[in-house]
Amino acid sequence: MKRERTYLDHNASAPLRPEALAAMTAALEAVGNASSVHAEGRRARALVDGAREEVAALVNARPSEIVFTSGATESNNWVIGAGWDTVLVAGIEHDSVLAPAAFSPTRCVELAVSPAGQIAVEAVEQVLAGAGRLGRALICVQLANNETGVLQPVAEIAMRARSTGVRLHTDAVQAVGRIPVDFASLGVDFMSLSSHKLGGPKGVGALVIRDGLDLLPMMRGGGQERRRRAGTENVAAIAGFGAAAAAAGRELRRAARLGELRSRMEQGVARLTPQAVVLGAGAPRLPNTSCIALPGTSAALSVIKMDLAGVAIGAGSACSSGKLGASHVLAAMGVPAQLMECAVRVSLGWNSEESDVDAFLEAWAALSGDQATSKTASPAAAPTRAGRATHMTAGE
């Protein structure tokens, strides 16, 4: 049976998995406080500890390294606000990394980004060559970009950071559950995770802190989360996060399926609109994400028209929805302003099917048809770059 709506905005928030809903429903019946020693408290504690093991298994971390938070924004702010002398960060990072770095008394050093959307390892090496002048320093490098899906060379940068005594934090929100993520082998010190990006409930996430390291407590009070984050645990949300993590781990072997769907979608876009540009296609990307610019059609208009056609897509970061300004990610990549304002994001996920791609391409065809009609009616409209190939690196 065909769905009434086609949801292709998983990078903003994935639909709740049935496994997560079942786990949350069961956990809501657990009446005890997870810090209590009686049977009811032990039952609640078992749910939290079980979820901790499931989340740890998804990213190959130790359960002792998982600290539950309200989400990746809290986790990112916690790490960056830990009193570093210097924070090294690229302009493609999520706002929840850029904002605390900019508004803290910490010295902030910006890392260069290639036109394809990757941080240059050589640029990091140049900065680290003067590590003695950085003081107690932290590098923030996301594992995968939320707008373009471009993957970053985190392991390479972590190896160089370790040799100079600089700590590394990675926001892995978009990558986890879509590609294999191995906290141990990446060599990072801190990693942020968010439940709702992989089909768990909203309002819960985790910070992975390498054993042997520590941060000042995020919240002070009781002894929860090994005295790192005080406050009674949100047992139901944590249980849902754990169930979603377990389900995502089981499906990782099917990640190639998302890549096939994405390729079919991008090929259809190229056929229907040869002038369209896939930004970041010149670099390794997540298998589920496409950032597509259709010259001559604003992102806001594209999102609205696709929505009216029953297809949900995004324009930039969902955390910045309501803002019509240019994407800071695409700006850091050097994408021309007239192309930035046309860029939309299409992101598939755990429940995406062939029919979703069909629905998207049908709506995209109507969108491009509307554009052609508009240009025929308005000869003075700005010309598009017809005939350009769809797989272009930003800035070409």
KOLBADREN-189364 format. One record per residue (C-alpha): x, y, z; residue number from 0; chain. Coordinates in steps of 0.25 Angstrom, whole numbers, plus 5000, padded with zeros to 4 digits. Layout:
X | Y | Z | NUM | A
...
//
This chain:
5000 | 5000 | 5000 | 0 | A
5006 | 5014 | 4996 | 1 | A
5008 | 5023 | 5008 | 2 | A
5001 | 5036 | 5008 | 3 | A
5014 | 5043 | 5011 | 4 | A
5028 | 5041 | 5007 | 5 | A
5038 | 5045 | 5018 | 6 | A
5052 | 5048 | 5013 | 7 | A
5058 | 5056 | 5024 | 8 | A
5064 | 5046 | 5033 | 9 | A
5076 | 5055 | 5036 | 10 | A
5067 | 5064 | 5043 | 11 | A
5060 | 5053 | 5051 | 12 | A
5057 | 5038 | 5047 | 13 | A
5044 | 5032 | 5049 | 14 | A
5043 | 5024 | 5062 | 15 | A
5046 | 5010 | 5061 | 16 | A
5036 | 5000 | 5066 | 17 | A
5046 | 4993 | 5074 | 18 | A
5049 | 5007 | 5081 | 19 | A
5034 | 5009 | 5084 | 20 | A
5032 | 4995 | 5090 | 21 | A
5044 | 4997 | 5099 | 22 | A
5039 | 5011 | 5103 | 23 | A
5025 | 5006 | 5106 | 24 | A
5031 | 4994 | 5115 | 25 | A
5040 | 5004 | 5122 | 26 | A
5029 | 5014 | 5126 | 27 | A
5023 | 5003 | 5134 | 28 | A
5036 | 5002 | 5142 | 29 | A
5032 | 5010 | 5155 | 30 | A
5045 | 5010 | 5162 | 31 | A
5056 | 5020 | 5162 | 32 | A
5069 | 5015 | 5156 | 33 | A
5077 | 5019 | 5168 | 34 | A
5068 | 5012 | 5178 | 35 | A
5073 | 4998 | 5184 | 36 | A
5060 | 4991 | 5185 | 37 | A
5054 | 4982 | 5174 | 38 | A
5047 | 4993 | 5167 | 39 | A
5059 | 5002 | 5166 | 40 | A
5068 | 4990 | 5162 | 41 | A
5058 | 4987 | 5150 | 42 | A
5059 | 5002 | 5145 | 43 | A
5075 | 5001 | 5147 | 44 | A
5075 | 4988 | 5139 | 45 | A
5068 | 4996 | 5127 | 46 | A
5078 | 5007 | 5128 | 47 | A
5090 | 4998 | 5128 | 48 | A
5084 | 4989 | 5117 | 49 | A
5083 | 5001 | 5108 | 50 | A
5097 | 5006 | 5112 | 51 | A
5102 | 4992 | 5107 | 52 | A
5094 | 4993 | 5094 | 53 | A
5099 | 5008 | 5091 | 54 | A
5113 | 5004 | 5094 | 55 | A
5112 | 4992 | 5085 | 56 | A
5107 | 5000 | 5073 | 57 | A
5120 | 5009 | 5073 | 58 | A
5130 | 4998 | 5079 | 59 | A
5132 | 5006 | 5092 | 60 | A
5132 | 5000 | 5106 | 61 | A
5119 | 5002 | 5114 | 62 | A
5127 | 5010 | 5125 | 63 | A
5130 | 5020 | 5114 | 64 | A
5116 | 5024 | 5111 | 65 | A
5109 | 5035 | 5118 | 66 | A
5095 | 5038 | 5115 | 67 | A
5091 | 5052 | 5112 | 68 | A
5079 | 5060 | 5107 | 69 | A
5085 | 5059 | 5093 | 70 | A
5097 | 5063 | 5084 | 71 | A
5095 | 5078 | 5086 | 72 | A
5097 | 5076 | 5101 | 73 | A
5109 | 5066 | 5099 | 74 | A
5116 | 5076 | 5089 | 75 | A
5114 | 5088 | 5099 | 76 | A
5119 | 5079 | 5110 | 77 | A
5132 | 5076 | 5103 | 78 | A
5135 | 5089 | 5097 | 79 | A
5132 | 5096 | 5110 | 80 | A
5142 | 5088 | 5118 | 81 | A
5152 | 5100 | 5119 | 82 | A
5161 | 5098 | 5108 | 83 | A
5172 | 5108 | 5104 | 84 | A
5170 | 5106 | 5089 | 85 | A
5159 | 5099 | 5081 | 86 | A
5161 | 5096 | 5066 | 87 | A
5149 | 5095 | 5058 | 88 | A
5145 | 5096 | 5043 | 89 | A
5133 | 5104 | 5038 | 90 | A
5126 | 5092 | 5034 | 91 | A
5123 | 5087 | 5048 | 92 | A
5108 | 5087 | 5053 | 93 | A
5104 | 5100 | 5061 | 94 | A
5104 | 5092 | 5074 | 95 | A
5119 | 5092 | 5072 | 96 | A
5122 | 5105 | 5066 | 97 | A
5113 | 5113 | 5075 | 98 | A
5119 | 5109 | 5089 | 99 | A
5133 | 5110 | 5082 | 100 | A
5130 | 5124 | 5078 | 101 | A
5124 | 5129 | 5091 | 102 | A
5134 | 5123 | 5100 | 103 | A
5146 | 5130 | 5105 | 104 | A
5154 | 5119 | 5098 | 105 | A
5163 | 5123 | 5087 | 106 | A
5157 | 5118 | 5074 | 107 | A
5165 | 5114 | 5062 | 108 | A
5158 | 5111 | 5049 | 109 | A
5162 | 5099 | 5040 | 110 | A
5162 | 5100 | 5025 | 111 | A
5152 | 5092 | 5017 | 112 | A
5153 | 5087 | 5003 | 113 | A
5143 | 5091 | 4992 | 114 | A
5138 | 5076 | 4993 | 115 | A
5135 | 5079 | 5008 | 116 | A
5146 | 5071 | 5015 | 117 | A
5156 | 5077 | 5025 | 118 | A
5170 | 5076 | 5020 | 119 | A
5179 | 5067 | 5028 | 120 | A
5191 | 5076 | 5024 | 121 | A
5184 | 5088 | 5029 | 122 | A
5182 | 5081 | 5043 | 123 | A
5197 | 5077 | 5043 | 124 | A
5201 | 5091 | 5040 | 125 | A
5193 | 5096 | 5052 | 126 | A
5198 | 5085 | 5061 | 127 | A
5213 | 5088 | 5057 | 128 | A
5211 | 5099 | 5067 | 129 | A
5204 | 5091 | 5078 | 130 | A
5213 | 5096 | 5088 | 131 | A
5206 | 5110 | 5087 | 132 | A
5192 | 5104 | 5087 | 133 | A
5192 | 5100 | 5102 | 134 | A
5182 | 5091 | 5106 | 135 | A
5175 | 5088 | 5093 | 136 | A
5163 | 5081 | 5086 | 137 | A
5160 | 5078 | 5072 | 138 | A
5146 | 5077 | 5068 | 139 | A
5144 | 5069 | 5055 | 140 | A
5130 | 5063 | 5051 | 141 | A
5130 | 5049 | 5046 | 142 | A
5120 | 5052 | 5035 | 143 | A
5113 | 5066 | 5031 | 144 | A
5099 | 5067 | 5034 | 145 | A
5096 | 5075 | 5021 | 146 | A
5105 | 5069 | 5010 | 147 | A
5108 | 5055 | 5016 | 148 | A
5122 | 5057 | 5014 | 149 | A
5131 | 5048 | 5022 | 150 | A
5143 | 5054 | 5030 | 151 | A
5157 | 5048 | 5032 | 152 | A
5155 | 5046 | 5047 | 153 | A
5164 | 5035 | 5049 | 154 | A
5176 | 5041 | 5042 | 155 | A
5174 | 5054 | 5049 | 156 | A
5173 | 5047 | 5063 | 157 | A
5186 | 5040 | 5060 | 158 | A
5193 | 5053 | 5058 | 159 | A
5186 | 5060 | 5070 | 160 | A
5190 | 5048 | 5079 | 161 | A
5205 | 5050 | 5075 | 162 | A
5204 | 5065 | 5080 | 163 | A
5196 | 5063 | 5092 | 164 | A
5184 | 5070 | 5087 | 165 | A
5170 | 5064 | 5090 | 166 | A
5160 | 5061 | 5079 | 167 | A
5145 | 5061 | 5079 | 168 | A
5136 | 5056 | 5068 | 169 | A
5121 | 5059 | 5066 | 170 | A
5117 | 5045 | 5061 | 171 | A
5102 | 5048 | 5061 | 172 | A
5099 | 5046 | 5046 | 173 | A
5109 | 5035 | 5043 | 174 | A
5104 | 5025 | 5054 | 175 | A
5095 | 5015 | 5049 | 176 | A
5098 | 5018 | 5035 | 177 | A
5112 | 5014 | 5034 | 178 | A
5121 | 5005 | 5043 | 179 | A
5126 | 5014 | 5054 | 180 | A
5137 | 5009 | 5063 | 181 | A
5140 | 5018 | 5075 | 182 | A
5152 | 5010 | 5079 | 183 | A
5159 | 5009 | 5066 | 184 | A
5156 | 5024 | 5062 | 185 | A
5165 | 5028 | 5073 | 186 | A
5157 | 5040 | 5078 | 187 | A
5155 | 5044 | 5092 | 188 | A
5140 | 5049 | 5092 | 189 | A
5129 | 5045 | 5083 | 190 | A
5115 | 5051 | 5083 | 191 | A
5102 | 5042 | 5079 | 192 | A
5088 | 5045 | 5078 | 193 | A
5076 | 5035 | 5079 | 194 | A
5066 | 5042 | 5069 | 195 | A
5075 | 5041 | 5057 | 196 | A
5075 | 5026 | 5057 | 197 | A
5061 | 5024 | 5060 | 198 | A
5060 | 5025 | 5075 | 199 | A
5053 | 5036 | 5083 | 200 | A
5056 | 5051 | 5083 | 201 | A
5062 | 5057 | 5095 | 202 | A
5073 | 5047 | 5099 | 203 | A
5087 | 5044 | 5094 | 204 | A
5101 | 5041 | 5099 | 205 | A
5115 | 5046 | 5101 | 206 | A
5125 | 5035 | 5099 | 207 | A
5137 | 5038 | 5108 | 208 | A
5150 | 5030 | 5107 | 209 | A
5153 | 5022 | 5119 | 210 | A
5164 | 5029 | 5127 | 211 | A
5159 | 5043 | 5123 | 212 | A
5149 | 5051 | 5130 | 213 | A
5142 | 5064 | 5129 | 214 | A
5136 | 5074 | 5140 | 215 | A
5122 | 5069 | 5143 | 216 | A
5111 | 5074 | 5133 | 217 | A
5101 | 5074 | 5145 | 218 | A
5104 | 5074 | 5160 | 219 | A
5095 | 5068 | 5170 | 220 | A
5093 | 5053 | 5171 | 221 | A
5103 | 5042 | 5167 | 222 | A
5096 | 5038 | 5154 | 223 | A
5104 | 5034 | 5142 | 224 | A
5117 | 5032 | 5150 | 225 | A
5115 | 5046 | 5156 | 226 | A
5117 | 5052 | 5143 | 227 | A
5102 | 5056 | 5140 | 228 | A
5093 | 5058 | 5152 | 229 | A
5078 | 5056 | 5152 | 230 | A
5069 | 5044 | 5151 | 231 | A
5070 | 5037 | 5138 | 232 | A
5060 | 5037 | 5127 | 233 | A
5058 | 5022 | 5127 | 234 | A
5048 | 5021 | 5116 | 235 | A
5056 | 5030 | 5107 | 236 | A
5069 | 5023 | 5110 | 237 | A
5062 | 5009 | 5108 | 238 | A
5057 | 5014 | 5094 | 239 | A
5071 | 5019 | 5090 | 240 | A
5077 | 5005 | 5094 | 241 | A
5066 | 4998 | 5086 | 242 | A
5068 | 5007 | 5074 | 243 | A
5084 | 5005 | 5075 | 244 | A
5082 | 4990 | 5075 | 245 | A
5073 | 4990 | 5063 | 246 | A
5082 | 5000 | 5055 | 247 | A
5094 | 4991 | 5058 | 248 | A
5086 | 4979 | 5052 | 249 | A
5083 | 4987 | 5040 | 250 | A
5097 | 4992 | 5037 | 251 | A
5100 | 4981 | 5027 | 252 | A
5089 | 4986 | 5019 | 253 | A
5095 | 5000 | 5018 | 254 | A
5098 | 4997 | 5003 | 255 | A
5083 | 4997 | 5000 | 256 | A
5083 | 5012 | 5004 | 257 | A
5094 | 5015 | 4995 | 258 | A
5087 | 5008 | 4983 | 259 | A
5074 | 5016 | 4986 | 260 | A
5082 | 5029 | 4987 | 261 | A
5089 | 5026 | 4974 | 262 | A
5076 | 5023 | 4967 | 263 | A
5070 | 5036 | 4972 | 264 | A
5082 | 5045 | 4968 | 265 | A
5082 | 5038 | 4954 | 266 | A
5068 | 5042 | 4953 | 267 | A
5070 | 5056 | 4957 | 268 | A
5082 | 5057 | 4946 | 269 | A
5072 | 5052 | 4936 | 270 | A
5061 | 5061 | 4939 | 271 | A
5069 | 5073 | 4942 | 272 | A
5083 | 5073 | 4936 | 273 | A
5086 | 5086 | 4942 | 274 | A
5085 | 5081 | 4956 | 275 | A
5097 | 5080 | 4965 | 276 | A
5100 | 5070 | 4975 | 277 | A
5109 | 5077 | 4986 | 278 | A
5120 | 5069 | 4992 | 279 | A
5119 | 5058 | 4982 | 280 | A
5134 | 5059 | 4980 | 281 | A
5137 | 5053 | 4994 | 282 | A
5133 | 5041 | 5001 | 283 | A
5119 | 5042 | 5007 | 284 | A
5109 | 5035 | 5015 | 285 | A
5101 | 5026 | 5007 | 286 | A
5087 | 5033 | 5010 | 287 | A
5090 | 5047 | 5008 | 288 | A
5089 | 5057 | 4996 | 289 | A
5090 | 5072 | 4996 | 290 | A
5084 | 5076 | 4983 | 291 | A
5084 | 5090 | 4977 | 292 | A
5074 | 5093 | 4965 | 293 | A
5079 | 5107 | 4960 | 294 | A
5068 | 5117 | 4958 | 295 | A
5059 | 5111 | 4969 | 296 | A
5061 | 5115 | 4984 | 297 | A
5062 | 5104 | 4994 | 298 | A
5050 | 5110 | 5002 | 299 | A
5041 | 5109 | 4990 | 300 | A
5046 | 5095 | 4986 | 301 | A
5043 | 5090 | 5001 | 302 | A
5029 | 5096 | 5000 | 303 | A
5026 | 5090 | 4987 | 304 | A
5031 | 5077 | 4990 | 305 | A
5023 | 5077 | 5003 | 306 | A
5011 | 5080 | 4996 | 307 | A
5013 | 5068 | 4987 | 308 | A
5014 | 5060 | 4999 | 309 | A
5030 | 5059 | 5000 | 310 | A
5037 | 5064 | 5012 | 311 | A
5051 | 5068 | 5010 | 312 | A
5060 | 5078 | 5017 | 313 | A
5068 | 5091 | 5014 | 314 | A
5081 | 5092 | 5022 | 315 | A
5081 | 5088 | 5037 | 316 | A
5068 | 5085 | 5043 | 317 | A
5073 | 5092 | 5056 | 318 | A
5073 | 5105 | 5048 | 319 | A
5059 | 5103 | 5042 | 320 | A
5052 | 5116 | 5041 | 321 | A
5065 | 5124 | 5037 | 322 | A
5066 | 5127 | 5022 | 323 | A
5080 | 5131 | 5023 | 324 | A
5091 | 5124 | 5015 | 325 | A
5097 | 5111 | 5020 | 326 | A
5110 | 5113 | 5027 | 327 | A
5114 | 5099 | 5023 | 328 | A
5113 | 5102 | 5008 | 329 | A
5119 | 5115 | 5010 | 330 | A
5131 | 5109 | 5017 | 331 | A
5132 | 5100 | 5005 | 332 | A
5133 | 5112 | 4996 | 333 | A
5120 | 5109 | 4989 | 334 | A
5115 | 5122 | 4981 | 335 | A
5104 | 5129 | 4988 | 336 | A
5094 | 5128 | 4976 | 337 | A
5096 | 5112 | 4977 | 338 | A
5095 | 5112 | 4992 | 339 | A
5081 | 5118 | 4993 | 340 | A
5076 | 5107 | 4984 | 341 | A
5082 | 5095 | 4992 | 342 | A
5072 | 5085 | 4998 | 343 | A
5076 | 5072 | 5006 | 344 | A
5070 | 5059 | 5003 | 345 | A
5073 | 5048 | 5014 | 346 | A
5068 | 5034 | 5014 | 347 | A
5067 | 5024 | 5026 | 348 | A
5064 | 5011 | 5032 | 349 | A
5050 | 5011 | 5026 | 350 | A
5052 | 5016 | 5012 | 351 | A
5048 | 5008 | 5000 | 352 | A
5048 | 5009 | 4985 | 353 | A
5034 | 5015 | 4985 | 354 | A
5040 | 5027 | 4993 | 355 | A
5050 | 5029 | 4982 | 356 | A
5039 | 5028 | 4972 | 357 | A
5030 | 5038 | 4979 | 358 | A
5042 | 5048 | 4981 | 359 | A
5045 | 5047 | 4966 | 360 | A
5031 | 5049 | 4962 | 361 | A
5030 | 5062 | 4971 | 362 | A
5044 | 5067 | 4966 | 363 | A
5039 | 5065 | 4951 | 364 | A
5027 | 5074 | 4955 | 365 | A
5036 | 5084 | 4962 | 366 | A
5045 | 5085 | 4950 | 367 | A
5033 | 5086 | 4940 | 368 | A
5028 | 5098 | 4949 | 369 | A
5042 | 5104 | 4947 | 370 | A
5042 | 5102 | 4932 | 371 | A
5028 | 5108 | 4931 | 372 | A
5032 | 5120 | 4940 | 373 | A
5044 | 5123 | 4931 | 374 | A
5036 | 5122 | 4918 | 375 | A
5026 | 5132 | 4924 | 376 | A
5038 | 5141 | 4929 | 377 | A
5048 | 5143 | 4918 | 378 | A
5056 | 5152 | 4927 | 379 | A
5058 | 5141 | 4937 | 380 | A
5073 | 5138 | 4941 | 381 | A
5078 | 5127 | 4932 | 382 | A
5082 | 5113 | 4938 | 383 | A
5094 | 5105 | 4934 | 384 | A
5087 | 5094 | 4926 | 385 | A
5095 | 5082 | 4922 | 386 | A
5104 | 5082 | 4935 | 387 | A
5106 | 5068 | 4940 | 388 | A
5099 | 5065 | 4954 | 389 | A
5112 | 5060 | 4961 | 390 | A
5120 | 5073 | 4963 | 391 | A
5129 | 5077 | 4974 | 392 | A
5125 | 5090 | 4980 | 393 | A
5132 | 5101 | 4975 | 394 | A
5135 | 5095 | 4961 | 395 | A
//
